[in-house]
Amino acid sequence: MLRYIKLTLSATALLLTSACSQNELQGEVTVLRLGHTLDTQHSVHKAMEYLGERLDYYSDGTMSVVIYPSSQLGTEREMVELLQIGSLAMTKVSASPLEGFAPEMKIFSIPYIFRDNEHFWRVLNSDLGNDLLSGVEDFRLKGLGYYDAGSRSFYTNDKPIKTPSDLNGLKIRVLNSPTAVATVRALGGAATPVAWGELYTALQQGVVDGAENNPPSYYLSRHYEIARYYSLDEHTSVPDVMLASLPVWESLNEQQKIWLTKAMEDSVEYQRELWKTSTQASLEKVKAEGVTVITPDKAPFVEAVKPFHKSFEGTPIGDLITQIKAM
């Protein structure tokens, strides 16, 4: 039996999706609608636009992508449910919350398991990475590919994070993922899940003392206006995942699936290059805005999470950690 996550859809999402069902034929064009939560300046949004351009090219204009950015169709969780019922064709989610669908996805929320960016992409492009993507199919979802979301680091309102002990007593916003919560707890912080769209206000009102994310997200969200310390501890590397609705995917013919797959591959390569430029530019911009950027010694952080790693021994996740470290 298929399992579903129970979500509450916003009225806006319901109105929009009821007016534009997916895999919609407009004349001779198959229109795929794609929703996401990011700013239009984000590299992932630009990569999605490129996905649409490449799909138009491969299909000779018979397929197109219409993008709804900036949470127009709701939160990530709401859009995932729209995919499950076939009312939205595609969306982007962070890999961490997907552990609610495919438990193995929690591997990305475990800190310090990737040696560097090259190691990270070697894993994603391997059979192991493909197996993780296919694990969501039992939930009426289709994993299309991974986008680079860099490494997540802590940013805080009033206290710089130089060692794990600096996190003691601080309320840190995390993704809605049990493993992300456990990671921050392992480092000494008080993990507090908050929706991305609500985080600016939560920082402003002191609901949380800080958060953790990559440089482009920190900059484009304008969280640096409140959280003035950014510590590049780079504790996790959590990719973004492009998902398609399995009902929509199955409604495409084999040639259309090939075109969409090729367009996604092109989009991933394009976004990886954009990401490198965006990361460096974001760090330079927040420094120019007066943010204190800290490059801490990672050794104490790595040491602090060793018991957390050990807790997975003898489990499927422990086996994944061993495979990843051996790559």
Steps between C-alpha positions, in 0.01 A plus 500: 500500500628847416558730792440875498610785721197695618536866413278806505483674165476878487192644330725670248666172405165331460363774278808513281536126456131438438522754218804342339522121528829340406623347177250741349474494122475850354465442128797278419704605808524300822529754784675394822447732797781534753475667840773583751572722802816678385575856390521555125866602537591162647717272285245219528225722357729598212580132444127426486460767233783329311321167545201652322719633219668162447168313513360736237811434288498120532124473441503744208253721685252225587574514876534801727552584868310774686670601828332634816782626728511656849243271668214609270356146525575450869775346709727217390284251690181631341647478152615142564139406567395674179749275321357191668151570371625604156395867528856629459766355272825589678646663808833541675548388859799470728608138542467508880119512528481215248604260774129498584453318166828312455678446836839465328482870406594580859859425397533857371413649839777311679794737552850465359460185289626658176870588475455775242282610209659252259423213739145630543428494124670165454243359742202677339596381153554141613256209511453582868386852411260365237360246747426781747309689230293197402402441864223763479303317231290311755352840590382596150812710446774477237854619579640680195836616631707692753584869505801634690405669827855524632576454868291619791659723763371682810395863513396671822358827629723594792765235560768380255540121469867410519478165684215254567472631856390837361176331389405405855161645589438655156175432315605412145249472216534174309325328211195291584709184530554284811861445396562874455358549849728228640804652324457840665438332835820297455688828458340648813225722358124495560357402160179679402323414170355812335362536147740684269248771416452576871867506597573870444228594747607225741854641505369855532271416793751277680298183453834352395854626568636386167473257212718305259518512124725557201637845402260576210193417711635706791553797269191482277267450799650817655544313827836677529306817589425341838744211547832685472739211571561229240722208598622284211511172691341322198349222710273343237467486121130462425415506128180635354293235325282556195188292530234421242151375562502126432147515352614779265824316416309184414264697276793604277596282206848345486641769271372777728665331798831489311473871413420597859786285636750658260376851580539427871858377450585822316335704773704328773830574327399861439394550863827359638694770317256770610529376858876550517469859385197568721669365813807721467295806406264448796787487748650817357164679517423411861850607603440832324181532707703471819443134583777334700597184308687246711704204377522276807723200556275210394686238706301562824174483304601172335600360839170607657291297253699173521257351755216594266669311214560203729131487591425381144728196514320179410219684318433559128608863548822379661562284194442805276749704703760223457438485123525877464821527699651223285426680171 
